[in-house]
Amino acid sequence: MRMGKAMLAAGRGLVLSVLTLVVSVALFTVTVVSLSLIPIGVGLFTTPALLRVVRRYADYRRRLTGRWGGLTVPSPYRPLPADPPSGLKGQPKLCFLLLNDPATWRDLLWLLVDQLAGGLLAAVPPGLILQGLFGSVLAAGVWKPIVDADGTYWYEFLPIDSQSDANLAAGLGAVFIAIGLFFGPAILNANFRMSRALLAPTPKMVLAARVERLTETRHNAVDTSAAELRRIERDLHDGAQARLVAMGMSLGAIEALIEKDPAKAKQMVAAARTNSAEALAELRDLVRGIHPPVLAERGLGDAVKALALRMQLRVEVGVELPGRFPEPVESAAYFAVSEILTNAAKHSGADQAWLDVSYEAGALRITVTDDGQGGADLSAGSGLRGIERRLGAFDGILAVRSPIGGPTMVTMEIPCAPTALKG
């Protein structure tokens, strides 16, 4: 097992050293030349394309560091505008956008260090093994034609001009192989740690991204709240308010008719009673849309179970929660589930859905799966984008997997902590 791991490290080191020698050196050289041409204008048009290639290569090395080194390396780049500059005229603006990102310069620093130190670290394990194998080859008789052609041959610090000398070279080669196999994984891990140190975002970059994210989610929360207030105002104006106004007019007419035409007044009283019941039902629906009573009284688990019972499609619900959570978190999660289940019932053609709600690793995790036709796209629909904005106010995330033909799986995570545990 240890031997296999050592040989795997040597093979990976060989791949990394070739990548460094071919790709890192070439990219660094060409990019630096392009940057030097910016003052005369040529670099404004060549640099954006080169920097994008550098980013793709750096992202590839980040993934390689994760797969081979077991070290997570997040992407540090600032997001480009939703509609980035394009075309020939947009290249200078795009160039300055990329150059203003600190991650661009860290990528270039990494390319420089990678070709100097990284390539050396990666080449040591396979180099030692290959050099050791060559010592064994010398002892097999290869030393004789070499010495006959060029005289004494030096294998490291050993002069080779006889079989006994070649046998010593084989022994030294065995030492090289042992060192390469024993220390190879640790040496390669040093390469991965060096890459992570330069390719991962710095604390300052993480803080800047965090501030930008919070600013964006704050604006989204304000916009969502304003839209919700407009919806409540519209529902009150078109629904309960209109009915109450009609009831007021009916009561005025009843007051005038109660002595002249008691029968007609009685009919109008019955109609007013019906309108009052409908107005009350609309107000209850409106209140339920703002904050369902079952959510306030029983918590998220019972609220989503009650919600599932009202859906047009069958919903299997699994809930494993340690207790209650902050009211804003429960509300956001509840309405997100409501929106997703409603979309599944209306648009997916699904017959059944599965809802799982749990709390894992400091986050509320919700998964909704349906057996519909699939094709849901986070970037295309306003409904899913609205859910993403709602969750973003709590640093939550939304992931959608919906291949054509189904099934669709929507996963949500909201970082939070329980406010009250189950008794």
ROFI-528200 format. One record per residue: x, y, z of N, C-alpha, C in turn. Coordinates in steps of 0.1 Angstrom, whole numbers, padded with zeros to 4 digits, always signed. Atoms other than C-alpha are relative to their C-alpha. Layout:
BEGIN
XYZXYZXYZ
...
# end
This chain:
BEGIN
+0008-0012+0000+0000+0000+0000+0009+0013+0000
-0009-0012+0000+0028+0024+0009+0008+0001-0012
-0008+0000+0013+0048+0014-0022-0009+0006-0011
+0009-0005+0011+0018+0021-0044-0002+0015+0001
+0002-0015-0002+0012+0055-0028+0013+0007-0004
-0012-0006+0004+0049+0063-0033+0002+0001-0015
-0001+0000+0015+0049+0053-0070-0010+0009-0006
+0010-0009+0005+0017+0072-0075+0005+0015+0001
-0005-0013-0002+0033+0103-0060+0011+0004-0010
-0011-0002+0010+0063+0099-0084-0006+0002-0013
+0007-0002+0013+0040+0096-0114-0006+0014-0001
+0006-0013-0001+0021+0127-0103+0010+0011-0001
-0011-0010+0001+0053+0146-0098+0005+0001-0014
-0005-0001+0014+0064+0137-0133-0010+0008-0008
+0010-0007+0007+0031+0150-0147+0001+0015+0003
-0001-0014-0004+0034+0182-0127+0012+0007-0005
-0013-0006+0005+0070+0188-0137-0001+0003-0015
+0002-0003+0014+0060+0185-0173-0009+0012-0002
+0009-0012+0001+0031+0209-0169+0007+0013+0003
-0007-0012-0003+0053+0234-0152+0010+0004-0011
-0010-0003+0010+0081+0231-0178-0006+0005-0013
+0006-0003+0013+0057+0234-0208-0010+0012+0002
+0011-0009+0000+0026+0253-0197+0003+0013+0009
-0003-0011-0009+0037+0275-0167+0010+0010-0006
-0010-0009+0006+0068+0288-0184-0005+0007-0012
+0005-0007+0012+0051+0295-0217-0010+0010+0003
+0010-0010-0003+0021+0312-0202+0006+0012+0007
-0006-0012-0006+0042+0334-0179+0007+0009-0009
-0008-0008+0009+0065+0344-0206-0009+0008-0010
+0008-0006+0010+0038+0352-0232-0008+0011+0007
+0009-0010-0007+0016+0371-0206+0009+0012+0004
-0008-0011-0003+0045+0392-0194+0004+0009-0012
-0003-0007+0013+0054+0401-0230-0013+0008-0004
+0012-0008+0004+0017+0411-0236-0002+0012+0009
+0002-0011-0010+0016+0432-0204+0010+0011-0004
-0010-0010+0004+0048+0450-0216-0004+0008-0012
+0004-0007+0012+0030+0459-0248-0013+0009+0002
+0011-0008-0002+0001+0476-0231+0002+0015-0002
-0002-0014+0003+0017+0511-0232-0001+0004-0014
+0001-0004+0014+0018+0510-0270-0014-0004-0006
+0014+0003+0004-0018+0497-0271-0002-0014-0005
+0002+0014+0005-0012+0462-0285-0004-0009+0011
+0003+0009-0011-0013+0446-0251-0015+0001+0005
+0014-0002-0004-0048+0460-0245-0009-0010-0006
+0009+0009+0007-0062+0436-0270+0005-0015+0001
-0005+0014-0002-0039+0405-0264-0001-0004+0015
+0000+0004-0014-0039+0406-0226-0012-0007+0005
+0012+0006-0006-0076+0398-0218+0000-0015-0004
+0001+0014+0004-0075+0365-0239+0011-0008+0008
-0011+0007-0007-0041+0355-0223-0004-0002+0015
+0004+0001-0015-0054+0363-0187-0011-0011+0002
+0010+0010-0002-0084+0341-0193+0005-0014-0002
-0007+0012+0001-0062+0313-0204+0007-0003+0013
-0007+0002-0012-0041+0318-0173-0010-0004+0011
+0010+0003-0010-0073+0317-0152-0005-0015-0001
+0004+0014+0002-0084+0284-0168+0011-0010+0005
-0011+0009-0004-0050+0269-0162+0001+0000+0015
-0001-0001-0015-0049+0281-0126-0012-0007+0006
+0011+0008-0005-0084+0267-0120+0002-0015-0002
-0004+0014+0002-0072+0234-0135+0009-0005+0011
-0009+0003-0010-0043+0234-0111-0006+0000+0014
+0008+0000-0013-0067+0242-0082-0007-0013+0002
+0007+0013+0000-0088+0212-0091+0010-0012+0003
-0010+0010-0001-0056+0191-0094+0005-0001+0015
-0004+0000-0014-0045+0202-0059-0010-0006+0009
+0010+0006-0008-0078+0192-0046-0001-0015-0001
+0001+0014+0002-0079+0158-0062+0012-0008+0004
-0012+0007-0004-0043+0148-0057+0006+0003+0013
-0006-0004-0012-0033+0168-0027-0010+0000+0012
+0011-0001-0010-0067+0168-0008-0001+0013+0006
+0000-0013-0006-0064+0205-0003-0010+0008-0008
+0010-0008+0006-0094+0227-0011+0005+0014-0003
-0005-0013+0004-0085+0258-0031-0011+0008-0007
+0011-0007+0006-0114+0282-0037+0005+0009-0010
-0003-0009+0010-0115+0304-0067+0000+0014+0006
-0001-0013-0006-0104+0340-0058-0005+0011-0008
+0002-0010+0010-0116+0359-0088-0013+0008+0003
+0012-0009-0001-0140+0389-0086-0009-0004-0012
+0009+0003+0012-0171+0382-0107+0000+0012-0010
+0001-0010+0011-0172+0400-0140-0014+0005-0001
+0013-0005+0002-0202+0422-0149-0009-0010-0007
+0009+0009+0007-0233+0403-0160+0000+0001-0015
-0002-0002+0014-0228+0418-0194+0014+0006-0003
-0014-0005+0002-0190+0420-0198+0003+0006-0013
-0004-0006+0012-0174+0441-0224+0004-0010-0011
-0003+0010+0010-0172+0423-0257+0004+0008-0013
-0004-0006+0012-0160+0429-0292+0014+0007+0001
-0013-0007+0000-0129+0448-0303+0001+0012+0009
+0000-0012-0007-0139+0480-0287-0001-0002+0015
+0001+0003-0015-0146+0463-0253+0012-0006+0006
-0012+0006-0005-0112+0447-0250+0008+0008+0010
-0008-0008-0009-0094+0476-0234-0007+0001+0014
+0008+0000-0013-0122+0479-0207+0001-0013+0007
-0001+0013-0006-0121+0442-0201+0014-0002+0005
-0014+0002-0004-0083+0443-0199+0002+0007+0014
-0001-0007-0013-0085+0469-0170-0008-0006+0011
+0007+0008-0010-0112+0449-0153+0008-0011+0006
-0008+0011-0004-0090+0419-0152+0012+0004+0008
-0012-0004-0007-0059+0438-0142-0003+0006+0014
+0004-0006-0013-0078+0455-0113-0003-0011+0010
+0003+0011-0009-0085+0421-0098+0013-0005+0006
-0012+0005-0007-0058+0412-0072+0004-0014-0004
-0002+0015+0003-0062+0375-0081+0008-0001-0013
-0008+0001+0013-0047+0382-0116+0014+0001+0003
-0014-0001-0003-0014+0393-0101+0005-0011+0008
-0004+0012-0007-0014+0364-0077+0002-0012-0009
-0002+0010+0010-0018+0341-0106+0013+0001-0007
-0013-0002+0006+0012+0356-0123+0012-0003+0010
-0010+0003-0010+0032+0354-0091+0001-0016+0002
+0000+0015-0001+0022+0317-0088+0007-0006-0012
-0007+0006+0012+0033+0310-0124+0015+0001+0001
-0014-0002-0002+0067+0325-0116+0006-0010+0010
-0005+0009-0010+0071+0305-0084-0001-0014-0004
+0002+0014+0005+0057+0274-0100+0011-0005-0009
-0010+0005+0009+0083+0273-0127+0014+0000+0007
-0012+0000-0007+0111+0280-0102+0001-0011+0011
+0000+0009-0012+0103+0261-0070-0010-0011-0002
+0010+0010+0001+0071+0242-0079+0005-0011-0009
-0004+0010+0010+0086+0224-0109+0012-0008+0007
-0011+0007-0007+0117+0215-0088-0005-0010+0010
+0006+0009-0010+0096+0200-0060-0006-0011-0007
+0007+0010+0007+0075+0181-0085+0010-0010-0006
-0010+0009+0007+0106+0167-0103+0009-0008+0009
-0009+0007-0009+0125+0155-0072-0004-0015+0001
+0003+0015-0001+0106+0122-0066+0002-0008-0012
-0003+0008+0012+0105+0110-0102+0015+0000-0004
-0014-0001+0003+0141+0123-0107+0008-0009+0008
-0008+0009-0008+0155+0104-0078-0002-0015-0004
+0003+0014+0004+0138+0072-0089+0006-0003-0014
-0006+0003+0013+0149+0075-0125+0015+0000+0001
-0014+0001-0001+0184+0083-0115+0005-0013+0007
-0003+0013-0006+0184+0053-0092-0001-0012-0009
+0002+0010+0010+0171+0031-0120+0012+0000-0009
-0011-0001+0009+0199+0043-0142+0013-0006+0006
-0011+0007-0006+0224+0032-0116+0000-0015-0001
+0002+0015+0002+0210-0003-0118+0003-0004-0014
-0003+0003+0014+0212-0002-0156+0015+0000-0002
-0014+0000+0001+0249+0007-0153+0006-0013+0005
-0006+0012-0006+0256-0023-0131-0004-0012-0009
+0003+0011+0009+0239-0045-0158+0009-0001-0012
-0010+0001+0010+0268-0039-0181+0000+0012-0010
+0001-0011+0008+0258-0006-0197+0013+0009+0002
-0012-0009-0003+0289+0011-0181+0011-0003-0010
-0011+0004+0008+0313-0008-0204+0001+0008-0013
-0001-0007+0013+0304+0007-0238+0001+0015+0002
-0002-0015-0003+0301+0042-0222+0014+0003+0003
-0014-0002-0003+0336+0039-0207+0009-0002-0012
-0008+0002+0012+0350+0025-0239-0001+0012-0010
+0002-0011+0009+0336+0054-0258+0006+0013+0005
-0003-0014-0005+0343+0084-0235+0010-0001+0012
-0009+0001-0012+0366+0071-0207-0008-0001+0012
+0007+0001-0013+0357+0072-0171-0013+0008+0000
+0013-0006-0001+0320+0079-0165-0003+0003+0015
+0003-0004-0014+0309+0098-0133-0015-0002+0002
+0014+0001-0005+0277+0086-0117-0001+0007+0013
-0001-0009-0011+0271+0114-0093+0014+0002+0004
-0014-0002-0005+0303+0114-0072+0009-0012-0002
-0008+0012+0001+0314+0079-0082+0006-0001-0014
-0006+0002+0013+0339+0074-0111-0002-0015-0004
+0004+0013+0004+0328+0043-0131+0010-0004-0011
-0008+0006+0010+0355+0023-0149+0003-0015+0001
-0001+0014-0002+0350-0012-0137-0014-0005+0005
+0013+0005-0004+0322-0036-0128-0003+0002+0015
+0001-0003-0014+0329-0031-0091-0005+0014+0003
+0005-0014-0001+0324+0006-0095-0015+0001-0004
+0014+0000+0004+0292-0001-0114-0009-0006+0010
+0008+0005-0011+0280-0022-0085-0003+0010+0011
+0002-0011-0010+0286+0007-0062-0010+0010-0005
+0010-0009+0005+0266+0029-0085-0014-0006+0001
+0013+0007-0002+0237+0003-0083-0004+0002+0014
+0003-0002-0014+0239+0005-0045-0004+0015+0003
+0004-0014-0002+0238+0043-0046-0013+0003-0007
+0013-0001+0007+0209+0041-0071-0011-0005+0008
+0011+0006-0009+0190+0019-0047-0003+0010+0012
+0003-0010-0011+0195+0046-0020-0008+0012-0006
+0008-0011+0007+0182+0073-0045-0015-0005-0001
+0014+0005+0001+0151+0051-0052-0007+0000+0013
+0006+0000-0013+0145+0046-0015-0004+0014+0005
+0003-0014-0004+0147+0083-0008-0012+0005-0008
+0011-0005+0009+0124+0091-0038-0013-0006+0004
+0013+0007-0003+0098+0065-0027-0004+0004+0014
+0003-0002-0013+0100+0073+0010-0005+0015+0002
+0003-0014-0002+0100+0111+0008-0008+0006-0011
+0007-0005+0012+0082+0115-0025-0014+0006+0003
+0013-0006-0003+0047+0120-0011+0001+0013+0008
-0001-0013-0008+0058+0146+0014+0005+0011-0009
-0005-0011+0009+0078+0165-0013-0011+0005-0009
+0011-0005+0009+0048+0165-0036-0010+0007+0008
+0009-0007-0008+0026+0176-0008+0004+0014+0003
-0005-0014-0001+0049+0206-0003-0003+0008-0012
+0004-0007+0012+0042+0215-0039-0014+0004+0000
+0014-0003-0001+0005+0213-0033-0003+0012+0010
+0002-0011-0010+0007+0235-0002+0005+0013-0005
-0005-0012+0006+0028+0260-0021-0010+0006-0010
+0010-0004+0009+0002+0261-0048-0013+0006+0007
+0012-0006-0007-0027+0266-0023+0003+0013+0006
-0004-0013-0006-0008+0294-0006-0001+0012-0010
+0000-0010+0010-0006+0313-0039-0013+0001-0008
+0012+0001+0008-0038+0302-0056-0013+0003+0007
+0012-0002-0009-0062+0305-0027-0002+0015+0002
+0002-0014-0003-0078+0339-0019+0006+0003+0014
-0005-0005-0012-0061+0359+0008-0011+0004+0010
+0011-0005-0009-0080+0369+0040-0006+0013-0004
+0005-0013+0004-0083+0404+0026-0009-0002-0012
+0009+0002+0012-0098+0391-0007-0013-0007+0005
+0012+0007-0005-0122+0368+0013-0009+0011+0006
+0008-0010-0007-0133+0398+0034-0006+0009-0010
+0006-0009+0010-0138+0420+0003-0011-0007-0007
+0010+0007+0007-0158+0393-0014-0013-0002+0010
+0010+0001-0010-0178+0389+0018-0008+0013+0001
+0007-0013-0001-0186+0426+0020-0008+0002-0013
+0007-0001+0013-0196+0426-0017-0012-0008+0000
+0011+0009-0001-0218+0396-0011-0011+0006+0009
+0010-0005-0009-0235+0412+0019-0007+0013-0005
+0006-0012+0007-0240+0445+0000-0011-0004-0010
+0010+0004+0010-0257+0426-0028-0012-0006+0007
+0012+0006-0006-0279+0405-0005-0008+0010+0008
+0008-0010-0007-0289+0436+0015-0009+0007-0010
+0009-0007+0010-0301+0453-0017-0011-0010-0004
+0010+0009+0004-0319+0421-0027-0011-0001+0011
+0010+0001-0011-0335+0419+0007-0009+0012+0000
+0008-0012+0000-0347+0455+0005-0010-0001-0012
+0009+0001+0011-0361+0449-0030-0011-0010+0002
+0010+0010-0003-0378+0417-0019-0010+0005+0010
+0009-0005-0010-0393+0434+0011-0010+0010-0007
+0009-0010+0007-0406+0463-0011-0010-0007-0009
+0010+0008+0009-0421+0438-0036-0011-0006+0008
+0010+0006-0008-0438+0420-0008-0010+0010+0006
+0009-0010-0005-0452+0452+0006-0010+0004-0011
+0009-0004+0012-0466+0461-0029-0010-0011-0002
+0009+0011+0002-0481+0426-0032-0011+0000+0011
+0010+0000-0010-0498+0429+0002-0010+0012-0002
+0009-0012+0003-0511+0464-0007-0010-0003-0011
+0009+0003+0011-0524+0451-0040-0011-0010+0004
+0010+0010-0005-0541+0421-0024-0011+0006+0008
+0010-0007-0009-0557+0443+0002-0010+0009-0008
+0008-0009+0008-0569+0468-0024-0009-0007-0009
+0008+0007+0010-0582+0443-0049-0009-0010+0007
+0008+0011-0006-0596+0418-0024-0008+0005+0012
+0008-0002-0012-0606+0424+0012-0005+0015+0001
+0005-0014-0001-0607+0463+0009-0012+0002-0009
+0011-0002+0009-0630+0461-0021-0013-0006+0006
+0012+0006-0006-0653+0437-0003-0005+0008+0012
+0005-0008-0011-0654+0459+0028-0007+0012-0004
+0006-0012+0005-0662+0489+0008-0014-0003-0005
+0013+0004+0005-0690+0470-0009-0010-0003+0011
+0009+0002-0012-0703+0459+0025-0005+0013+0006
+0004-0013-0006-0703+0495+0037-0012+0006-0008
+0010-0005+0009-0724+0505+0007-0013-0008+0002
+0012+0008-0002-0747+0476+0012-0007+0003+0013
+0007-0003-0012-0753+0484+0048-0007+0014+0000
+0008-0013+0002-0762+0520+0038-0013-0002-0007
+0012+0003+0007-0787+0506+0014-0010-0007+0009
+0008+0008-0009-0800+0482+0040-0007+0010+0010
+0006-0010-0009-0805+0511+0064-0011+0008-0006
+0011-0007+0006-0826+0529+0039-0012-0008-0003
+0011+0009+0004-0847+0498+0029-0006-0007+0012
+0005+0009-0010-0852+0482+0063-0014+0003+0004
+0014-0003-0003-0885+0500+0069-0009+0000-0012
+0008+0000+0012-0897+0504+0033-0002-0014-0006
+0000+0014+0006-0888+0469+0020+0008-0010+0008
-0007+0009-0009-0879+0446+0048+0005-0013-0007
-0004+0013+0007-0877+0415+0025+0013+0003-0008
-0012-0003+0007-0852+0432+0002+0012+0003+0009
-0011-0002-0010-0832+0444+0032+0005-0013+0006
-0004+0012-0005-0831+0409+0045+0009-0007-0010
-0008+0006+0010-0817+0396+0012+0014+0007-0001
-0013-0007+0000-0790+0423+0013+0008-0003+0012
-0007+0004-0012-0781+0414+0048+0007-0013-0002
-0005+0013+0003-0776+0378+0037+0013+0001-0009
-0011-0002+0010-0754+0390+0008+0012+0006+0007
-0011-0006-0007-0734+0412+0032+0007-0010+0009
-0007+0010-0008-0728+0383+0055+0009-0009-0008
-0009+0008+0009-0715+0363+0026+0013+0007-0003
-0012-0008+0003-0692+0391+0016+0010+0001+0012
-0009-0001-0012-0679+0394+0052+0008-0013+0002
-0007+0013-0001-0671+0357+0053+0011-0001-0010
-0010+0000+0010-0653+0360+0020+0012+0009+0003
-0010-0010-0003-0634+0391+0031+0009-0006+0012
-0007+0005-0011-0624+0373+0063+0009-0012-0005
-0009+0011+0006-0611+0342+0043+0011+0006-0007
-0011-0006+0007-0591+0365+0021+0010+0006+0009
-0009-0006-0010-0576+0383+0051+0008-0012+0006
-0007+0011-0006-0567+0349+0066+0011-0005-0010
-0009+0005+0010-0551+0338+0033+0012+0010-0001
-0010-0010+0001-0532+0371+0032+0010-0001+0012
-0009+0002-0012-0519+0366+0068+0008-0012-0001
-0007+0013+0001-0510+0330+0060+0012+0003-0010
-0010-0003+0010-0490+0344+0030+0011+0009+0006
-0011-0008-0006-0471+0368+0053+0007-0008+0010
-0007+0008-0009-0464+0344+0081-0011-0010+0005
+0010+0010-0003-0484+0312+0084-0001-0003+0015
+0001+0002-0014-0498+0306+0119+0007-0013+0005
-0007+0012-0003-0486+0270+0119+0015+0001+0001
-0014-0002+0000-0451+0282+0112+0004+0007+0013
-0003-0007-0013-0452+0306+0142-0002-0009+0012
+0003+0007-0011-0468+0281+0165+0008-0014+0001
-0005+0014+0000-0453+0247+0155+0014-0001-0005
-0013+0000+0005-0421+0255+0137+0000-0005-0015
-0002+0003+0015-0407+0247+0102-0004-0014-0003
+0003+0014+0004-0411+0209+0103-0015-0002-0002
+0015+0002+0001-0449+0209+0110-0005+0009-0011
+0006-0009+0010-0454+0239+0087+0002-0006-0014
-0001+0005+0014-0439+0222+0056-0008-0013-0001
+0009+0012+0002-0459+0190+0064-0014+0005-0003
+0013-0005+0004-0490+0211+0064-0001+0005-0014
-0001-0005+0014-0479+0228+0032-0001-0012-0010
+0001+0011+0009-0474+0194+0016-0014-0006-0002
+0013+0005+0001-0509+0184+0023-0009+0008-0009
+0008-0009+0009-0523+0214+0004+0005+0000-0014
-0005+0000+0014-0502+0207-0027-0009-0008-0009
+0007+0008+0010-0518+0194-0059+0006-0013-0003
-0007+0013+0002-0492+0166-0062+0003-0006+0013
-0003+0007-0013-0483+0139-0037+0014+0004+0004
-0013-0004-0005-0454+0150-0015+0003-0009+0012
-0005+0008-0012-0435+0126+0008+0010+0009+0008
-0008-0009-0009-0420+0146+0037+0008-0007+0010
-0009+0005-0010-0390+0137+0058+0006+0011+0008
-0005-0011-0008-0381+0160+0087+0008-0005+0011
-0008+0004-0012-0352+0156+0111+0007+0013+0004
-0005-0013-0005-0347+0189+0130+0002-0001+0015
-0003+0001-0014-0332+0194+0164-0009+0009+0008
+0008-0010-0007-0357+0222+0173-0004+0011-0009
+0004-0012+0007-0367+0257+0163+0012+0008-0004
-0010-0009+0006-0347+0282+0143-0005+0014+0000
+0004-0014+0000-0347+0320+0141-0012+0002-0010
+0012-0002+0008-0381+0332+0127+0003+0004-0014
-0003-0003+0014-0366+0349+0096+0005-0012-0008
-0006+0012+0007-0347+0317+0087-0012-0010-0003
+0011+0009+0002-0378+0296+0092-0010+0005-0011
+0009-0006+0010-0399+0320+0071+0006-0001-0014
-0006+0001+0013-0374+0321+0043+0000-0014-0005
+0000+0014+0004-0371+0283+0042-0014-0004-0004
+0014+0004+0003-0409+0279+0043-0005+0005-0013
+0005-0006+0013-0417+0302+0014+0009-0005-0011
-0008+0006+0011-0388+0288-0006-0005-0014-0003
+0006+0013+0003-0402+0253-0002-0014+0001-0007
+0013-0002+0006-0437+0266-0010+0002+0004-0015
-0002-0004+0013-0424+0283-0042+0005-0012-0009
-0005+0011+0008-0405+0252-0054-0011-0011-0002
+0011+0010+0001-0434+0228-0047-0011+0005-0010
+0010-0006+0009-0458+0252-0065+0005-0001-0014
-0006+0001+0014-0435+0253-0095+0000-0014-0005
+0000+0014+0004-0432+0216-0095-0014-0005-0004
+0014+0004+0003-0470+0212-0095-0005+0007-0013
+0005-0007+0012-0476+0238-0122+0007-0003-0013
-0008-0001+0012-0447+0235-0146+0007-0013-0004
-0009+0011+0003-0429+0202-0143-0007-0013-0005
+0008+0012+0004-0457+0177-0150+0003-0012+0010
-0004+0010-0009-0446+0158-0119-0013-0006+0007
+0011+0006-0008-0469+0133-0101+0003-0001+0015
-0004+0001-0014-0449+0131-0069+0013+0008+0002
-0012-0007-0004-0423+0150-0050+0004-0005+0013
-0006+0004-0013-0400+0142-0021+0007+0012+0007
-0005-0011-0007-0392+0168+0005+0008-0005+0013
-0009+0004-0012-0363+0163+0030+0005+0012+0007
-0005-0012-0007-0355+0188+0057+0008-0005+0012
-0009+0004-0010-0326+0183+0080+0010+0011+0005
-0010-0010-0005-0299+0201+0100+0013-0007+0001
-0013+0006+0001-0263+0192+0092+0011+0010+0000
-0013-0008+0000-0229+0207+0100-0003+0015+0001
+0003-0015-0002-0244+0241+0112-0008+0006-0011
+0008-0006+0010-0267+0245+0083-0013-0007-0002
+0013+0006+0004-0304+0239+0075+0000-0004-0014
-0001+0006+0014-0305+0216+0045-0013-0005-0004
+0013+0004+0005-0336+0212+0024+0002-0005-0015
-0001+0006+0013-0339+0190-0007-0014-0003-0005
+0013+0003+0006-0369+0189-0030+0003-0007-0013
-0002+0008+0012-0370+0162-0057-0014-0003-0006
+0013+0004+0006-0398+0156-0082+0003-0009-0012
-0001+0009+0011-0404+0131-0110-0005+0006-0013
+0005-0007+0012-0413+0157-0136+0009-0001-0012
-0007+0000+0013-0399+0164-0171+0013+0007+0001
-0013-0006-0001-0369+0184-0159+0001+0013-0008
-0003-0012+0008-0353+0213-0177-0001+0013+0008
+0000-0012-0008-0355+0238-0148+0014+0006+0000
-0013-0008+0002-0328+0265-0152+0000+0012+0009
-0002-0010-0010-0316+0287-0124+0002+0014-0007
-0003-0013+0007-0305+0314-0149-0011+0005-0008
+0011-0004+0009-0337+0314-0169-0013+0005+0007
+0012-0003-0006-0365+0316-0144+0001+0010+0011
+0000-0010-0010-0374+0345-0122-0004-0006+0014
+0004+0006-0012-0389+0322-0096+0011-0005+0008
-0012+0006-0007-0357+0303-0088+0009+0011+0004
-0009-0012-0004-0337+0336-0089-0005+0007+0012
+0006-0006-0012-0362+0350-0064+0003-0007+0013
-0003+0008-0011-0356+0321-0041+0014+0001+0004
-0014-0002-0002-0319+0325-0045+0003+0013+0007
-0002-0013-0007-0321+0361-0035-0005+0000+0014
+0005+0001-0014-0343+0353-0005+0010-0007+0009
-0009+0008-0008-0318+0327+0007+0013+0008+0002
-0012-0007+0000-0289+0350-0001+0001+0010+0012
+0000-0009-0012-0300+0374+0027+0005-0007+0012
-0004+0008-0012-0290+0346+0051+0013-0007-0003
-0012+0007+0005-0258+0335+0032-0004-0014-0004
+0004+0013+0004-0278+0306+0020+0003-0002-0015
-0003+0003+0014-0272+0288-0013-0011-0008-0006
+0010+0008+0007-0295+0272-0039+0007-0007-0012
-0006+0008+0011-0284+0244-0063-0011-0007-0007
+0010+0007+0008-0305+0230-0091+0006-0010-0009
-0004+0011+0010-0300+0197-0110-0012-0005-0006
+0012+0003+0007-0326+0193-0136+0003-0004-0015
-0002+0004+0014-0316+0173-0168-0013-0001-0007
+0012+0002+0008-0341+0172-0196-0005-0014+0001
+0006+0013-0003-0364+0143-0189-0001-0003+0015
+0001+0001-0014-0360+0147-0152+0010-0011+0006
+0008-0008-0010-0358+0142-0123+0007+0013+0003
-0005-0013-0005-0354+0177-0108+0003-0001+0015
-0004-0001-0015-0335+0181-0075+0004+0014+0003
-0003-0014-0005-0334+0215-0058+0005-0002+0014
-0006+0001-0013-0310+0217-0028+0002+0014+0005
-0002-0012-0006-0310+0246-0004+0008-0002+0014
-0007+0000-0012-0286+0253+0025+0000+0014+0006
+0000-0013-0007-0290+0281+0051+0008-0001+0013
-0008+0001-0012-0262+0285+0077-0008+0007+0012
+0008-0006-0011-0279+0290+0111+0003-0010+0012
-0001+0008-0012-0281+0276+0147-0014+0000+0006
+0013+0001-0007-0311+0263+0166-0002+0010+0011
+0002-0009-0012-0327+0288+0190-0007-0007+0011
+0006+0008-0010-0346+0261+0209+0000-0014-0004
-0001+0014+0003-0340+0224+0211-0012-0007+0004
+0011+0008-0004-0366+0197+0213+0002-0005+0014
-0001+0005-0014-0375+0187+0248+0001-0015+0001
# end
